[in-house]
Amino acid sequence: MTEVDARPASATSGLRRSSASMLLGHGGRAVLAALTFVLVARGLGDAGFGTVGAVMAAAALALPFASLGAVHLLVRSAVREPGRLRTTAPGAVLVTAVGGALATVLAALVCLVVVPSLPLAAVVALLAADLVGSALLELVAGVQVARGRAMAAALSQVGFHGLRFAAAVVLFAVPGGMTLQTWPWAYAATSAVGAVVAVVVLRAQLGPPAPGEEGVVASARWVLSQWRDGFHFSVGLGSQALYNDLDKLMLARLDSVAANGAYTAAYRVVDLSLVPLRAVLAAAYPRFFAAGAAGGTAGLRSAVALARSIAPTTVGWCALASVALLAGADLVPVLLGESYEGTQGVVRGLAVLPLLKVAHYLAADALTGAGQQRVRSAWQLGVALANGVLNLWLIPAHGVGGAVAASLLCDGALAVGLWGVVWGRLRRG
């Protein structure tokens, strides 16, 4: 009997309930994000959407380092030291907000080089929406899941993305309303409102600190004192962002924003197909820390057992997603408009990506839960650097096709490498 089989039935049913709640949240978020994506892509056209996509890629690259892994530190603390959550959460919020603001400034400097045509104010608005607003939502949702309140996390995600969709509907309905001058500000305003509401609700649930408990500044110091672990979380997530989003920045610079618009749209379609996978992984993530708490080989074996228990669901879904992407690719230009003609070939080229991603996600979360984030981060960083080199070589010669090839090669290499590490360590143990 595996460690997962030995868990009480209530723990298993709890994972199912959390997965169902997170599926509701991720599913509702995906529907709203998909509708927003269609409106924005149609309204801005491939060149405009490619410009916005390049800025969003810069935000994705900066996001993991903005808060020094505060959300992951807080989730781990909530699972292993739940009594400290009321005092540590405010500090994590402060670190995330301040770090996001600083990251916005640095990412804006990069965007001045990559997309100089977009006004600086619009760039800052887009970046702040993700690096501050979305980062705070992720923090709050992670804490809610760790506290066993997956439904609260789901509702916060749906509300957050509902605001963005409402803004897109208003701008799209007004003739000439969806432009590179209006959408960034609508995106930023709705993100700010959604993030503030999520943080206020979490604060109300946790309650104020009791007399004698540390304040927000001391709490922030605690988060920063964990900088070594936070750095490893950030490197792993930053590397993941590099091999997911660096190609979008490089396409905009080395090819054209129109080519980047087509590629970004295709990649967004693939991302939407991964919603059920992300829902299950988000629900299981705190449980990986609990399963791997023993550390070493024993902890890794328990974490791998948890990964194996959810593999039939996650791998099965990703196989269906790959088939659906191949079969439904021709619908993309129908939905997004004639300027996206040719995107269907990119979607088909990326169709195997869901299977590659689920393979390395499961291995990566097992390593993280067992306290082996460093080796995960090292592999992710190595693959990210290889992705940059491949894109630098392939994009000038093959354009979008080169970016597709680099993505597939790197995700495949990461899956093989991480599972090789896992099985090697289990054998030695």
Phi, psi and chi 1 to 4 in degrees:
 res  aa     phi    psi   chi1   chi2   chi3   chi4
   1 MET       -  130.5 -179.9  178.3  -71.3      -
   2 THR   -77.6  168.6   65.5      -      -      -
   3 GLU   -60.9  -37.4  -72.8   80.2   -8.8      -
   4 VAL   -68.0  -39.4  171.5      -      -      -
   5 ASP   -62.4  -29.8  -67.4  -31.9      -      -
   6 ALA   -79.8   -8.8      -      -      -      -
   7 ARG   -67.8  151.3  -70.6  179.4  -56.0  153.1
   8 PRO   -59.8  151.6  -20.1   29.0      -      -
   9 ALA   -59.6  -31.8      -      -      -      -
  10 SER   -64.1  -33.8   59.3      -      -      -
  11 ALA   -67.8  -41.3      -      -      -      -
  12 THR   -65.0  -44.3  -56.9      -      -      -
  13 SER   -66.6  -31.5   61.7      -      -      -
  14 GLY   -63.8  -40.0      -      -      -      -
  15 LEU   -64.1  -39.2  177.6   55.7      -      -
  16 ARG   -64.3  -42.9  -72.0  173.4 -178.1  158.4
  17 ARG   -64.4  -42.6  -74.6 -165.3  -59.5  -89.2
  18 SER   -63.1  -41.1  -67.2      -      -      -
  19 SER   -63.1  -41.3  -64.0      -      -      -
  20 ALA   -64.2  -43.2      -      -      -      -
  21 SER   -64.7  -43.1  -63.7      -      -      -
  22 MET   -68.5  -31.3  -68.2  -50.8  -66.0      -
  23 LEU   -64.9  -39.1 -177.7   57.7      -      -
  24 LEU   -60.6  -47.1  171.4   64.5      -      -
  25 GLY   -65.4  -50.4      -      -      -      -
  26 HIS   -67.6  -36.0  -78.3 -100.5      -      -
  27 GLY   -67.1  -46.9      -      -      -      -
  28 GLY   -62.1  -42.4      -      -      -      -
  29 ARG   -60.8  -41.7  167.2 -176.8  175.1  174.9
  30 ALA   -66.1  -41.9      -      -      -      -
  31 VAL   -61.8  -47.7  169.5      -      -      -
  32 LEU   -65.3  -41.2  -67.4  166.9      -      -
  33 ALA   -65.6  -37.8      -      -      -      -
  34 ALA   -65.5  -43.9      -      -      -      -
  35 LEU   -65.0  -40.9  -66.7  172.1      -      -
  36 THR   -63.0  -43.5  -56.4      -      -      -
  37 PHE   -57.5  -45.4  158.8   55.1      -      -
  38 VAL   -62.7  -45.4  170.2      -      -      -
  39 LEU   -64.6  -44.5  -65.9  176.9      -      -
  40 VAL   -68.9  -43.0  174.7      -      -      -
  41 ALA   -63.8  -42.1      -      -      -      -
  42 ARG   -68.2  -41.1  -72.5 -172.7   72.3   94.2
  43 GLY   -68.9  -37.8      -      -      -      -
  44 LEU   -91.4  -21.1  -63.0 -179.8      -      -
  45 GLY    77.5  171.6      -      -      -      -
  46 ASP   -64.8  -37.9   58.8  -11.7      -      -
  47 ALA   -69.5  -46.0      -      -      -      -
  48 GLY   -64.7  -41.3      -      -      -      -
  49 PHE   -68.4  -33.9 -171.0   68.4      -      -
  50 GLY   -64.7  -36.3      -      -      -      -
  51 THR   -65.4  -47.9  -60.3      -      -      -
  52 VAL   -62.9  -39.5  170.4      -      -      -
  53 GLY   -61.1  -36.1      -      -      -      -
  54 ALA   -65.9  -40.9      -      -      -      -
  55 VAL   -66.5  -41.6  177.7      -      -      -
  56 MET   -63.1  -34.7  -64.8  -65.7   90.8      -
  57 ALA   -65.6  -39.7      -      -      -      -
  58 ALA   -63.1  -39.0      -      -      -      -
  59 ALA   -64.4  -42.2      -      -      -      -
  60 ALA   -63.3  -35.1      -      -      -      -
  61 LEU   -71.1  -34.9  -67.4  173.9      -      -
  62 ALA   -83.5  -27.0      -      -      -      -
  63 LEU   -54.8  -45.4 -178.1   59.6      -      -
  64 PRO   -61.6  -27.4  -23.1   35.0      -      -
  65 PHE   -93.2  -10.5  -61.8   96.1      -      -
  66 ALA   -64.0  -39.1      -      -      -      -
  67 SER  -113.6    9.7   62.0      -      -      -
  68 LEU    54.6   41.2  -74.7  177.3      -      -
  69 GLY    69.2   26.1      -      -      -      -
  70 ALA   -58.2  -40.3      -      -      -      -
  71 VAL   -63.0  -39.3   60.1      -      -      -
  72 HIS   -73.7  -36.6  -58.2  -81.9      -      -
  73 LEU   -63.0  -39.7  -66.0  170.3      -      -
  74 LEU   -71.1  -40.7 -160.2   58.9      -      -
  75 VAL   -62.6  -44.1  168.5      -      -      -
  76 ARG   -61.8  -42.2 -175.3  178.3   67.2  179.9
  77 SER   -65.5  -38.9  175.6      -      -      -
  78 ALA   -65.0  -33.2      -      -      -      -
  79 VAL   -77.2  -43.4  170.9      -      -      -
  80 ARG   -95.1  -26.7  -62.6  180.0  178.3  175.0
  81 GLU  -135.9   66.6  -59.5  176.4  -84.8      -
  82 PRO   -59.6  -25.7   19.1  -31.3      -      -
  83 GLY   -66.3  -19.4      -      -      -      -
  84 ARG   -90.6   -6.3  -65.3 -160.7   59.4 -175.7
  85 LEU   -60.2  -39.2 -175.0   58.6      -      -
  86 ARG   -62.3  -31.6 -176.0  170.1   61.0 -177.3
  87 THR   -92.8  -27.3   55.6      -      -      -
  88 THR   -84.5  -27.7   53.7      -      -      -
  89 ALA   -60.3  -45.9      -      -      -      -
  90 PRO   -59.6  -37.9  -24.9   35.9      -      -
  91 GLY   -65.9  -39.3      -      -      -      -
  92 ALA   -64.8  -37.5      -      -      -      -
  93 VAL   -62.9  -45.0  169.0      -      -      -
  94 LEU   -62.9  -47.4  178.0   61.6      -      -
  95 VAL   -61.1  -41.2  169.4      -      -      -
  96 THR   -65.1  -42.9  -61.1      -      -      -
  97 ALA   -67.7  -46.8      -      -      -      -
  98 VAL   -68.9  -44.4  173.4      -      -      -
  99 GLY   -61.8  -38.2      -      -      -      -
 100 GLY   -64.4  -38.5      -      -      -      -
 101 ALA   -65.2  -43.0      -      -      -      -
 102 LEU   -65.1  -41.0  -65.7  173.9      -      -
 103 ALA   -64.8  -32.4      -      -      -      -
 104 THR   -60.5  -42.6  -65.1      -      -      -
 105 VAL   -63.4  -46.5  174.3      -      -      -
 106 LEU   -66.7  -42.4  -64.0  176.2      -      -
 107 ALA   -66.5  -32.3      -      -      -      -
 108 ALA   -63.4  -35.1      -      -      -      -
 109 LEU   -64.9  -38.0  -63.2  176.2      -      -
 110 VAL   -65.3  -42.3  173.4      -      -      -
 111 CYS   -66.4  -27.7  -69.7      -      -      -
 112 LEU   -61.2  -29.1  -73.6  176.5      -      -
 113 VAL   -85.9  -42.1  176.3      -      -      -
 114 VAL   -77.9  -44.2  177.5      -      -      -
 115 VAL  -128.2   70.2  -78.1      -      -      -
 116 PRO   -65.9  -16.0   24.7  -34.2      -      -
 117 SER   -73.3  -21.7   59.5      -      -      -
 118 LEU   -87.2  128.9 -169.9   62.5      -      -
 119 PRO   -55.2  144.2  -25.2   33.9      -      -
 120 LEU   -58.3  -39.5  179.0   60.4      -      -
 121 ALA   -61.5  -40.6      -      -      -      -
 122 ALA   -66.7  -38.5      -      -      -      -
 123 VAL   -60.8  -47.5  169.0      -      -      -
 124 VAL   -62.4  -39.9  170.9      -      -      -
 125 ALA   -62.3  -46.0      -      -      -      -
 126 LEU   -63.2  -44.2  -71.4  168.8      -      -
 127 LEU   -65.9  -45.9  -68.5  171.2      -      -
 128 ALA   -62.9  -34.3      -      -      -      -
 129 ALA   -58.3  -39.9      -      -      -      -
 130 ASP   -89.3  -43.3  -82.8   -0.8      -      -
 131 LEU   -75.8  -21.9  -67.2  173.5      -      -
 132 VAL  -111.6  -58.5  179.6      -      -      -
 133 GLY   -62.1  -56.9      -      -      -      -
 134 SER   -65.7  -34.5  -65.6      -      -      -
 135 ALA   -64.3  -40.9      -      -      -      -
 136 LEU   -67.3  -38.5  -72.7  172.2      -      -
 137 LEU   -62.3  -43.4  176.5   71.4      -      -
 138 GLU   -60.6  -41.3 -180.0 -171.8    3.4      -
 139 LEU   -60.7  -49.9  178.3   72.9      -      -
 140 VAL   -63.3  -44.6  170.6      -      -      -
 141 ALA   -62.1  -41.0      -      -      -      -
 142 GLY   -62.2  -41.7      -      -      -      -
 143 VAL   -65.7  -41.6  172.5      -      -      -
 144 GLN   -61.9  -42.1  -63.0  -74.5   28.6      -
 145 VAL   -64.3  -43.2  173.2      -      -      -
 146 ALA   -63.5  -28.4      -      -      -      -
 147 ARG   -85.1    0.9  -64.0  175.1   66.4 -136.1
 148 GLY    81.9   17.4      -      -      -      -
 149 ARG  -111.7   58.1  -65.3  173.7  176.4 -104.2
 150 ALA   -62.5  -32.2      -      -      -      -
 151 MET   -65.3  -37.7 -177.2   57.6   71.8      -
 152 ALA   -63.9  -40.1      -      -      -      -
 153 ALA   -62.7  -41.7      -      -      -      -
 154 ALA   -62.8  -44.2      -      -      -      -
 155 LEU   -66.5  -37.3  -67.3  175.4      -      -
 156 SER   -65.0  -38.1   65.9      -      -      -
 157 GLN   -67.3  -43.5  -69.5  175.0  -24.6      -
 158 VAL   -63.7  -44.4  171.0      -      -      -
 159 GLY   -62.4  -42.2      -      -      -      -
 160 PHE   -60.4  -49.2 -172.2   85.0      -      -
 161 HIS   -78.1  -21.5  -71.1  -86.0      -      -
 162 GLY   -65.2  -37.9      -      -      -      -
 163 LEU   -62.8  -42.8  -70.6  171.0      -      -
 164 ARG   -63.9  -41.0  -72.4 -178.8  174.2  175.8
 165 PHE   -64.9  -42.2  173.1   60.1      -      -
 166 ALA   -59.2  -41.8      -      -      -      -
 167 ALA   -64.4  -40.5      -      -      -      -
 168 ALA   -65.0  -39.7      -      -      -      -
 169 VAL   -61.8  -45.1  168.3      -      -      -
 170 VAL   -61.6  -47.9  170.5      -      -      -
 171 LEU   -66.7  -39.6  -68.5 -179.9      -      -
 172 PHE   -68.3  -32.3 -167.4   80.4      -      -
 173 ALA   -72.6  -24.3      -      -      -      -
 174 VAL   -88.6  125.2  176.5      -      -      -
 175 PRO   -55.7  124.5  -26.1   35.1      -      -
 176 GLY    72.8   13.3      -      -      -      -
 177 GLY   -80.6  -29.8      -      -      -      -
 178 MET   -90.0   98.3 -179.5   67.8   73.4      -
 179 THR  -135.4  172.4   68.2      -      -      -
 180 LEU   -71.3   -9.5  -73.1  175.4      -      -
 181 GLN   -93.4  -29.7  -74.0   69.5   46.7      -
 182 THR   -96.9  -40.9   56.9      -      -      -
 183 TRP   -61.6  -42.3  173.4 -117.2      -      -
 184 PRO   -56.5  -38.8  -28.1   37.5      -      -
 185 TRP   -73.6  -37.7  -66.3  106.7      -      -
 186 ALA   -64.5  -41.1      -      -      -      -
 187 TYR   -61.8  -43.6 -172.4   73.3      -      -
 188 ALA   -69.8  -42.5      -      -      -      -
 189 ALA   -64.1  -45.5      -      -      -      -
 190 THR   -67.7  -34.8   52.9      -      -      -
 191 SER   -65.4  -40.5  -62.3      -      -      -
 192 ALA   -63.8  -45.2      -      -      -      -
 193 VAL   -63.2  -46.8  171.5      -      -      -
 194 GLY   -61.4  -41.3      -      -      -      -
 195 ALA   -67.2  -43.2      -      -      -      -
 196 VAL   -61.9  -44.4  168.8      -      -      -
 197 VAL   -61.7  -43.9  170.0      -      -      -
 198 ALA   -61.9  -43.4      -      -      -      -
 199 VAL   -67.3  -41.2  170.0      -      -      -
 200 VAL   -63.8  -41.8  168.3      -      -      -
 201 VAL   -63.2  -44.2  168.5      -      -      -
 202 LEU   -62.4  -41.6  176.9   64.4      -      -
 203 ARG   -62.8  -40.7 -175.4   60.7  173.4  164.0
 204 ALA   -65.2  -37.3      -      -      -      -
 205 GLN   -68.5  -40.4  -69.2  174.2  -14.2      -
 206 LEU   -77.0  -29.6  -65.4  177.2      -      -
 207 GLY    83.7  163.0      -      -      -      -
 208 PRO   -72.3  158.3   27.9  -34.6      -      -
 209 PRO   -61.5  143.4  -15.9   27.1      -      -
 210 ALA   -74.4  157.9      -      -      -      -
 211 PRO   -53.8  132.0  -25.5   34.7      -      -
 212 GLY    93.5  -16.3      -      -      -      -
 213 GLU   -77.0  154.1  -71.8 -175.5  -22.6      -
 214 GLU   -66.8  148.7   60.0 -171.7   15.7      -
 215 GLY   -86.0 -173.4      -      -      -      -
 216 VAL   -66.2  -36.1   64.0      -      -      -
 217 VAL   -68.0  -44.6  174.7      -      -      -
 218 ALA   -63.7  -36.1      -      -      -      -
 219 SER   -64.5  -40.7  173.2      -      -      -
 220 ALA   -64.6  -36.8      -      -      -      -
 221 ARG   -62.8  -37.9  -71.1 -161.7 -168.9   99.9
 222 TRP   -61.9  -43.7  174.6   84.2      -      -
 223 VAL   -60.2  -46.7  174.4      -      -      -
 224 LEU   -68.1  -27.1  -64.9  174.8      -      -
 225 SER   -68.8  -18.3   72.7      -      -      -
 226 GLN   -91.4   26.0  -49.4  -67.6  -50.2      -
 227 TRP   -61.3  -29.9   68.8  -91.8      -      -
 228 ARG   -63.9  -50.6  -72.4 -175.3  177.9   83.7
 229 ASP   -65.3  -41.3  -74.5  -13.6      -      -
 230 GLY   -61.0  -37.8      -      -      -      -
 231 PHE   -63.4  -41.3  175.1   75.2      -      -
 232 HIS   -67.0  -38.1  -70.1  -61.8      -      -
 233 PHE   -60.5  -44.4  -78.2  122.6      -      -
 234 SER   -64.9  -40.9  -65.3      -      -      -
 235 VAL   -63.3  -43.8  169.0      -      -      -
 236 GLY   -62.3  -47.6      -      -      -      -
 237 LEU   -70.3  -36.6  -67.4  169.0      -      -
 238 GLY   -65.9  -38.6      -      -      -      -
 239 SER   -65.1  -39.9  -59.0      -      -      -
 240 GLN   -61.6  -41.4 -178.9  176.0  -47.5      -
 241 ALA   -65.2  -35.5      -      -      -      -
 242 LEU   -61.9  -49.3  -87.7  174.4      -      -
 243 TYR   -78.5  -10.9   57.8   72.9      -      -
 244 ASN   -90.6  -33.2  -79.0  -21.5      -      -
 245 ASP  -125.7  -13.6  -65.1  -69.5      -      -
 246 LEU   -59.8  -35.9 -178.3   61.0      -      -
 247 ASP   -60.6  -30.5   46.6    8.9      -      -
 248 LYS   -71.1  -38.1  -59.1  173.7 -172.9   66.7
 249 LEU   -66.4  -42.5  -85.0  175.0      -      -
 250 MET   -70.2  -36.1  -62.7  179.9   75.7      -
 251 LEU   -63.0  -42.8  -95.6  173.0      -      -
 252 ALA   -62.8  -32.6      -      -      -      -
 253 ARG   -88.7  -42.6 -175.5   64.2  178.1  172.7
 254 LEU   -90.2  -21.3  -60.1  176.0      -      -
 255 ASP  -118.7  -96.8 -162.0  -42.6      -      -
 256 SER  -157.6  160.1   67.7      -      -      -
 257 VAL   -68.9  -27.3  -70.5      -      -      -
 258 ALA   -67.1  -44.0      -      -      -      -
 259 ALA   -62.2  -39.7      -      -      -      -
 260 ASN   -66.2  -34.5 -173.0   51.4      -      -
 261 GLY   -61.7  -44.0      -      -      -      -
 262 ALA   -64.9  -43.5      -      -      -      -
 263 TYR   -68.3  -43.7 -179.2   73.8      -      -
 264 THR   -62.2  -40.2  -59.5      -      -      -
 265 ALA   -63.2  -44.6      -      -      -      -
 266 ALA   -63.2  -42.4      -      -      -      -
 267 TYR   -65.5  -35.5 -147.7   96.9      -      -
 268 ARG   -64.0  -38.7 -173.8   69.1   59.9   87.0
 269 VAL   -61.9  -44.0  170.6      -      -      -
 270 VAL   -61.9  -43.2  174.7      -      -      -
 271 ASP   -58.5  -41.3  -92.2  -13.0      -      -
 272 LEU   -63.2  -31.8  -69.8  172.1      -      -
 273 SER   -70.0  -15.3   75.6      -      -      -
 274 LEU   -92.7    5.8  -64.2  173.9      -      -
 275 VAL   -56.6  -50.9  168.0      -      -      -
 276 PRO   -59.8  -37.4  -25.3   37.2      -      -
 277 LEU   -60.1  -47.4  168.3   65.3      -      -
 278 ARG   -67.0  -32.2  -67.5 -158.4  172.4  100.4
 279 ALA   -63.7  -46.3      -      -      -      -
 280 VAL   -66.2  -43.0  174.6      -      -      -
 281 LEU   -66.7  -37.0  -68.5  178.1      -      -
 282 ALA   -65.2  -39.4      -      -      -      -
 283 ALA   -68.9  -35.6      -      -      -      -
 284 ALA   -82.5  -19.7      -      -      -      -
 285 TYR   -54.1  -50.0 -171.4   62.3      -      -
 286 PRO   -61.0  -30.9  -22.3   34.0      -      -
 287 ARG   -70.2  -24.8  -72.2  169.2  169.7   78.7
 288 PHE   -65.0  -37.4  -84.4  105.7      -      -
 289 PHE   -66.6  -39.9  -74.2  114.3      -      -
 290 ALA   -67.2  -43.0      -      -      -      -
 291 ALA   -65.5  -37.2      -      -      -      -
 292 GLY   -95.2   14.0      -      -      -      -
 293 ALA   -60.6  -28.5      -      -      -      -
 294 ALA   -68.2  -22.2      -      -      -      -
 295 GLY    71.8  178.4      -      -      -      -
 296 GLY    60.5 -155.7      -      -      -      -
 297 THR   -66.6  -39.0  -57.8      -      -      -
 298 ALA   -62.7  -44.8      -      -      -      -
 299 GLY   -64.4  -41.2      -      -      -      -
 300 LEU   -65.6  -40.2 -178.0   58.3      -      -
 301 ARG   -62.3  -41.0 -174.0  171.8  -72.1  111.0
 302 SER   -66.2  -41.3  -64.9      -      -      -
 303 ALA   -66.3  -38.2      -      -      -      -
 304 VAL   -66.6  -36.9  169.2      -      -      -
 305 ALA   -61.5  -39.7      -      -      -      -
 306 LEU   -63.9  -43.3  176.3   57.1      -      -
 307 ALA   -60.0  -41.9      -      -      -      -
 308 ARG   -65.8  -32.7  -70.4  175.1   62.0 -173.7
 309 SER   -68.8  -27.7   74.3      -      -      -
 310 ILE  -101.1   -2.7   62.0  176.3      -      -
 311 ALA   -62.1  -43.5      -      -      -      -
 312 PRO   -56.7  -40.8  -26.9   36.4      -      -
 313 THR   -69.1  -48.6  -59.8      -      -      -
 314 THR   -72.4  -43.9   52.9      -      -      -
 315 VAL   -67.8  -39.6  174.8      -      -      -
 316 GLY   -60.4  -44.1      -      -      -      -
 317 TRP   -63.1  -43.9  170.9 -100.2      -      -
 318 CYS   -64.3  -33.1  -72.0      -      -      -
 319 ALA   -64.2  -43.7      -      -      -      -
 320 LEU   -62.6  -40.0  -71.2  174.6      -      -
 321 ALA   -62.4  -41.8      -      -      -      -
 322 SER   -62.0  -42.7  -67.0      -      -      -
 323 VAL   -63.8  -42.6  172.3      -      -      -
 324 ALA   -63.9  -38.5      -      -      -      -
 325 LEU   -64.1  -41.9  -70.2  168.9      -      -
 326 LEU   -64.3  -43.0  -73.5  169.4      -      -
 327 ALA   -77.0  -32.7      -      -      -      -
 328 GLY  -102.6    9.0      -      -      -      -
 329 ALA   -59.5  -32.9      -      -      -      -
 330 ASP   -66.4  -15.3  -71.5  -27.1      -      -
 331 LEU   -78.2  -17.1  -65.4  174.7      -      -
 332 VAL   -60.1  -53.8  175.1      -      -      -
 333 PRO   -66.5  -23.7   20.0  -30.5      -      -
 334 VAL   -64.9  -41.6  175.5      -      -      -
 335 LEU   -77.2  -38.6  -68.0  171.9      -      -
 336 LEU   -95.1  -18.9  -57.7 -174.7      -      -
 337 GLY   114.9  164.1      -      -      -      -
 338 GLU   -67.4  -20.9   60.5 -177.5   15.2      -
 339 SER   -67.9  -13.4   65.0      -      -      -
 340 TYR   -99.8   15.4  -67.0   89.0      -      -
 341 GLU   -60.0  130.0 -165.7   66.4   42.8      -
 342 GLY   104.6  -16.0      -      -      -      -
 343 THR   -65.1  -27.9  -59.0      -      -      -
 344 GLN   -61.0  -32.7   59.2  -93.3   47.0      -
 345 GLY   -66.3  -35.3      -      -      -      -
 346 VAL   -68.3  -41.5 -174.7      -      -      -
 347 VAL   -60.0  -44.7  172.5      -      -      -
 348 ARG   -64.0  -37.6  -71.4 -164.5  178.4   96.2
 349 GLY   -64.3  -31.6      -      -      -      -
 350 LEU   -93.3    3.6  -66.6  171.4      -      -
 351 ALA   -60.9  -28.7      -      -      -      -
 352 VAL   -80.7   -8.4   73.2      -      -      -
 353 LEU   -57.0  -41.3 -149.2   51.6      -      -
 354 PRO   -54.9  -40.3  -29.3   37.2      -      -
 355 LEU   -68.0  -37.3  -72.9  168.3      -      -
 356 LEU   -68.5  -39.2  -61.3  178.0      -      -
 357 LYS   -69.5  -42.7  -74.3 -170.2  177.1  -66.1
 358 VAL   -63.4  -32.9   68.8      -      -      -
 359 ALA   -63.7  -47.1      -      -      -      -
 360 HIS   -82.5  -24.2   65.0   70.2      -      -
 361 TYR   -62.4  -44.6  -76.9  163.2      -      -
 362 LEU   -64.2  -45.1  -69.7  174.1      -      -
 363 ALA   -64.7  -41.3      -      -      -      -
 364 ALA   -64.6  -44.5      -      -      -      -
 365 ASP   -67.9  -33.0  -77.9   -5.7      -      -
 366 ALA   -63.9  -42.9      -      -      -      -
 367 LEU   -64.8  -43.8  -73.4  167.1      -      -
 368 THR   -61.9  -46.0  -65.5      -      -      -
 369 GLY   -60.7  -31.5      -      -      -      -
 370 ALA   -87.9   10.7      -      -      -      -
 371 GLY    78.1   22.4      -      -      -      -
 372 GLN  -115.5   44.1  -59.7 -177.5   35.4      -
 373 GLN   -62.8  -30.4  177.9   67.3   32.6      -
 374 ARG   -62.0  -45.0  -69.4 -173.8 -177.3 -175.3
 375 VAL   -69.4  -35.7   66.9      -      -      -
 376 ARG   -60.0  -47.6  167.9 -177.2  176.5  166.2
 377 SER   -63.2  -39.7  -62.6      -      -      -
 378 ALA   -61.9  -44.9      -      -      -      -
 379 TRP   -65.5  -42.2  -94.0   93.9      -      -
 380 GLN   -64.8  -38.4  -71.2  176.8  -43.6      -
 381 LEU   -66.4  -42.9 -179.6   58.8      -      -
 382 GLY   -60.9  -43.0      -      -      -      -
 383 VAL   -67.0  -37.7  167.7      -      -      -
 384 ALA   -62.3  -43.3      -      -      -      -
 385 LEU   -64.3  -41.2  -65.6  174.8      -      -
 386 ALA   -62.6  -37.4      -      -      -      -
 387 ASN   -62.6  -41.8 -179.0  -95.8      -      -
 388 GLY   -62.7  -43.0      -      -      -      -
 389 VAL   -64.7  -44.5  172.1      -      -      -
 390 LEU   -61.6  -43.1  -77.5  172.0      -      -
 391 ASN   -65.1  -38.6  -81.8  -51.8      -      -
 392 LEU   -63.0  -30.9 -165.4   60.8      -      -
 393 TRP   -85.9  -43.4  171.1   41.6      -      -
 394 LEU   -86.7  -34.8  -66.4  173.4      -      -
 395 ILE   -64.0  -46.5  -72.7  176.8      -      -
 396 PRO   -60.2  -30.9  -25.2   36.0      -      -
 397 ALA   -88.5  -34.3      -      -      -      -
 398 HIS  -126.2    1.2  -56.7  -74.8      -      -
 399 GLY    61.3 -132.9      -      -      -      -
 400 VAL   -59.9  -37.6  172.0      -      -      -
 401 GLY   -59.4  -36.1      -      -      -      -
 402 GLY   -65.9  -39.6      -      -      -      -
 403 ALA   -65.1  -39.6      -      -      -      -
 404 VAL   -62.2  -47.4  170.0      -      -      -
 405 ALA   -61.3  -42.4      -      -      -      -
 406 ALA   -63.4  -39.9      -      -      -      -
 407 SER   -62.6  -47.0  -71.7      -      -      -
 408 LEU   -65.2  -44.1  -62.2  179.8      -      -
 409 LEU   -61.5  -42.6  -72.8  169.9      -      -
 410 CYS   -74.3  -41.6  -70.8      -      -      -
 411 ASP   -64.5  -38.5  -83.9  -81.9      -      -
 412 GLY   -64.7  -43.5      -      -      -      -
 413 ALA   -63.6  -38.5      -      -      -      -
 414 LEU   -66.1  -41.5 -174.8   60.6      -      -
 415 ALA   -61.0  -47.1      -      -      -      -
 416 VAL   -63.7  -44.1  171.5      -      -      -
 417 GLY   -65.2  -46.5      -      -      -      -
 418 LEU   -67.2  -41.8  -71.8  179.4      -      -
 419 TRP   -68.2  -30.8  -82.3  112.1      -      -
 420 GLY   -62.4  -41.3      -      -      -      -
 421 VAL   -63.6  -46.5  169.5      -      -      -
 422 VAL   -58.9  -54.1  167.6      -      -      -
 423 TRP   -67.6  -33.3  -63.1  124.5      -      -
 424 GLY   -63.1  -42.7      -      -      -      -
 425 ARG   -71.1  -35.0  -65.4 -166.4  171.3 -160.6
 426 LEU   -66.4  -39.0  -70.3  178.3      -      -
 427 ARG   -65.1  -43.6  -87.4 -166.3 -138.1   99.8
 428 ARG   -65.9  -29.1  -72.7 -162.4  -58.7  -87.5
 429 GLY   -76.5      -      -      -      -      -
